[in-house]
Every structure is written in C-alpha cells, then in structure tokens.
Amino acid sequence: MFGFFKKKSKKEILENKYRKLLEEAHRLSKTNRKAADLKQEEAEAVLKELEKE
C-alpha cells in the first residue's frame, strides 16, 4: 500500500538504469548509430556491475 516509501535497493537502481540505457540505444539506432553504440557500451558496463552483486 505504501510501497513508495520503500527505498530502492542498489540492484533495482542498476536494473532501471540498464533498461533505460537499452531503450535509449534502441531509439538512437534509428537516427545515430554511433551514439547508439556508445549507449550500448554504457548498458553493458552497468550489466557487468549488476552481475558483480
């Protein structure tokens, strides 16, 4: 009921960041391939950090 008072864990924060980066990379892939590749690399770095946990 009052879940919005709950603090997000580091894992949840990283998962959200990873998902947003992938969405942005997909959106950019239609217009700017180089920028999309950079976003994909950022997402992979977040995924590696997520796997460490």
N, C-alpha and C positions, 0 to 999 in steps of 0.2 A: 504494500500500500504506500509506504513512504520510502520507496527504493531510491528516490532522487537524493536522499540524504546520505546514501551509502557512497563511500569513496571508492573510486575505481582502482583496481589493482594495476600493477605495472604491466602485467600480461595483457589485460584488457586495453590499456592505453596503446601498447605496441600493436595489438591486433587492429585497432581502429586506424592507427597511423598507416599500417601496411595496406589495409583495404583502401584508404583514401588515396594513397600513392599509386596503387594499381589502377584505380578508377581514373585518376588524372592522366596517367601514362596512356591509358586506352583512348581517352578523349584527345590527347595531343597527337596520337599516332595518325590521326586523320589529317592533321594540318602540318605538324612539325616533327618529323621523325627523329631528329637529333635530340630535341627536348624530351621526347617520349622515351628514348633510350636512357637519358640521364635519370628520369623519374623511375624507370625500371631498375636501374642500378641502386638508387636510394631505397627502393622497396626491398630489394634483395639484401641490402645491409641491415634493414630493420628485421627481416625474416631471420637472418643469422643471429642477431641479438635475441630474438624471440626464442630461437631454438636453444640458446645457452641456458635459458631459465627453466 
